Every structure is written in structure tokens, then in C-alpha cells.
Amino acid sequence: MTPMRLRRLLPEPAVLTPAEALDGVALGDLAPDGRPYVVLNMVATVDGAATVAGRTAPMSDEADRQLFHQLRTRVDAVMVGAGTVRTERYGRLVRNAERREQRAALGLESDPLAVVVSRSLALTADLPLLADPQSRVVVVTTVDGEVDGCAAAVSYLRTGDLGVALARLRTEHGVRSVLCEGGPTLNASLLPGGLVDELFLCISPQLAGSAGTLTIVDGAPLAAPAPLDLVWLLECNGTLFARYALR
């Protein structure tokens, strides 16, 4: 696979590969006391739609996919809502052997821990992630019971409080950094509790129309807008990649 070339517009101009764009990004070193460092990674159209026809794939291009997978090489765990796991058909999180070697070189496990948030435990063992014997999965749920027949190594955190879940991921699983890939409902649950530290946002050069469309944060409005500071801005073929820090 040929690495895409990204133009860095801010803070200083440069041309970088996705791997070079993330060089030196050690998210685990930024972990606050008591929980992992949490970053969201989302894609949206220019007019704010988080999905097209219910999926993110129509908004993604090769540069986005490469940066998306490079972000997975930088974290201890990837968190995702059960609905997104089902819709996007999540499987093994790092399928590329070279990227697994990159993780090992950074002192991380070759595969990140998958954290699936499912309040109702609406999961089946035939989902690609749960059917993968190489995957380690923690299911955060309020429901008793287990998903039978999983080939993956699956454990459970029984709580409805995401703050508690993150604290336990830190103490029980050694997780210092989490990449949250949504969906929008999960994002909306994390933000009010001050549980998000950064946002990586891919802005696809498309207009989708907003009627009935999810944004990257779904649900009731936040009590107050969450201010962001722009860390860097990249561009490739009209697609923008912004990294924001939440104040």
C-alpha cells in the first residue's frame, strides 16, 4: 500500500504521510489521574452529516482510511458503541502485520483492546469482532449474562457509568489511552462528563442534506458548547483532517 501524501496547513506547512503526521504522538503519556486519555475520531460531511445512508463509508477516502488505521497504532484501546460495531461490521482492529509491528515498537500490545459499549448486550457471537480469535474485547454493559460462543477473548464491565468504566479500564486492564470511534450516541454520553480530551475530525468535501441525519454528537444539546483548540490541520484531495484539543 502506497502511503498517501497529506499537506499540513497548520501549524507549519509540510507534506507528510499519515504515519509521519502522527510521529511523536504518545497519547498514553497524556493520561490524567484515574482514567485513560480519550480521543474521538469521527468523519462528517461539510454540512455536518455523520453518516450517508446510515454508513460512514461513503464519506471516507484512502487518505482518511490510512490516517484512521494509523491512529489505531497509537492507543491501548479502541472504544465503540454496539450499534456501530453492528452497522460497520467491525472485525480485528489491526489487520495489517506492519501496523502491529509499529504498535510493538511503541511498547503497545500488537492488537489494541476492543471496548464495546452495549447497555442492552445486543451482541451476537457471529459479529466479525467477536468471531475473531485474535481479538481481546471488553463489553461495557448494565445487563447480566454473556454472549455465548465467542471466538474472541471477551470480558465484561458491569456499569452504566462511562466514567467508572474508563477508570476500571485503567486499573484493571492498564489502559492509558482510548480511541473512541463513536457512534454519535456514545460521543454524546462521554462529553457531558468531561471524559473527552481530543477530537480528530475528518471533514469530507460533500454535502449530504441534514434532514434526519446524525451529527457526530447525537442526542440532547450539551449544557454549554465545548470549546476546542485547533492543534493541526491537514488536507488531501479536498478532505480536511483537523485535530482539536478540548479545553
ABEGO torsion letter per residue (X at the ends): XBBBBBBBAOABBBBBBAAAAABGBBAAAABBBGBBBBBBBBBBBAAGBABBGGBAAAABBAAAAAAAAAAAAABABBBBBAAAAAAAGBBBABABAAAAAAAAAAGBBABBBBBBBBAAGBBBAABAAAABAABBBBBBBABBEBBBGBABBBBBBBBABAAAAAAAAAAAAGBABBBBAOBAAAAAAAAAAGABABBBBBBBBBBAEABGBBBABBEBBBABBBBBBBABBBBBGGBBBBBBBBX
